[in-house]
Amino acid sequence: MAGMLISGVALGAGGTLAVIHLLPHAAAATLSPAPAVAKAQPIFFSDLPGIVVSVPPAPGAPPTSYVDIDMQFATYDDKALNDFATLTPIIKAEIISLLMNQTSGTLQDAAVRAQVIASCLQIANNVLKQNGMANNGPPFNAAYITNLVIQD
């Protein structure tokens, strides 16, 4: 009985060692080659500085406050930088119109600012698209407020 027990332990240990040595080689042979690492794309920014707009402090009030805002738009397409520069007056005018519908009180709300950022990104992309400069999808993928001053 003791002999069978020792034989069983020896066979178990031998089998374990065999699996440890053979399994990694078999697994490596069946794996596909490692995927190629994607090359990081450079990111470019278009600046839209110095937008100053008079806004009311609350709905229905006269515009006694002002907002000074700077924005940047991010893209992976360096051609979009030139297109943006060409159409900056149109983009800036539409963003001014958007901001004039706000109040100094609403612009202090983070959710409203996020909505304004999304709207500004949409404005920039739509202006480029409407002018035939965005044929392969939206040229800008993000917008950022880089300066915001609200003076009551």
N, C-alpha and C positions, 0 to 999 in steps of 0.2 A: 504494500500500500504506500509506504514511504517512497519507494522507488518510482511509482507512478506519479506521485505528487511532485517529486523533484524533476521528473521528465516533463511534466506538464508546465511547470514554471520555466524550465529551460527552453521549451518550445515557444512559450508565450513571449519570453524575453527575446529570443532569436527572431521571431516574427515581427516584433515591435521594431527591432533594429533594422530589419530588412525594409519595412515600410518607411522608416525615417530616411533611409538612404536612397530608396528608389522613388518614392512619391514626389519629392521636389523636382527631380529630373523629368518625370513623366508630366507633371503639371506644367513645367516650363516649355516642354515640347509642344503641348497642345494650345498654349496661349498664342494669340495673334500678336503681331509686332506692335510695339508701343505707338500710339497715335502721335503724329507730328504736333509739336507745340505751335499754336497759332502765334504769329508775329503780332506784337502789340501795335495798334494803330496810334499815330500821334493825334492828339486832340488840339483843335484850334478854337480860338475865341474871337467873336466879333463884339466890339464895345458899342454901347449906346449910352453915352454919358450926358449928364446935364439936362434932364427933362424936368422942368419946373412948371407946376400946374397949380392954379388957385382952386381950392375946393371948399365947400361949406363944412363947418365942424359937425353939423347934424343935418339930416334930411329937411328940406324946406327952408333952411337958413341961408342967408347971403354968403357968398364965398369969401370968408375973412381969414381962412387958413391957406397955407400952401404946402405942397409936397415937392420935394427935390429928390429925384430918384435916378440912379445909374444902374444899368443892366449889362449883362454879358450873355451871349448866346453861344453854346458849344456845338461843335461839329467835327466830324472826321474828314470832311471834304474841304480841302483848301480852296477850291473854286468857289465855294459858298461865301468865303470871306469877301471876294471881289464883288460877287453878286449883291451881297448885303450892303457893301459900301455904296454901290450904284443906287440902290433903292432905299437908303437910309431915310431920306426925307419922308417917303410914303410910310415906312414902318413907324417912324417917330410920330407922325401926325395921327396914325391910328391908335398908338399907345396913349397919346395925349387925350384923345377922345375917350378911350377906355377909363383913364384915370379921372377925367372930369365927371364921370358918373359915380364916383366914390365920394366918401366923406372922410375927414381926418379921423373920425371915430372908427369907421369900419376898417380903415387901413391899419389900425393898430391890432386887429384880430388876425391871428396866425392863419386861420382857415381862409379868410378873405385874401390875405397876401398870397397864399398858395394858389388860389383861384386866379388871381391877377397874373401870377407867374405863368400859369398854364395858358391863360388867354394871350399873353404877350408872345409866348412861344408859337401859339397857333397863328397869331397875326403875322409874325416874321415868316413862317413857313408858307402861309397863304399868299402873302405879297409876292414872294419869290415864285411860287407856283403860277399865280395869275399872270406873271410877266414872262413865263416860259423859261424860268431859270431853275426849276426843280422837277426834272422829268423822271428821275429815278427815286421817287419817294421824298419824304420831308428832309431837307438839307440839315436842319438843326434838330438835335435830340434833347437839348436841355436849355433852360434859361435860368439865370441867377440874378437876384437883386444884390448888387455889390455896394450900394449906398442908398440909404433911405432916411430922409429927414422930414419929419412932419412938424410944422410950426403952426400952433394955434394962436 
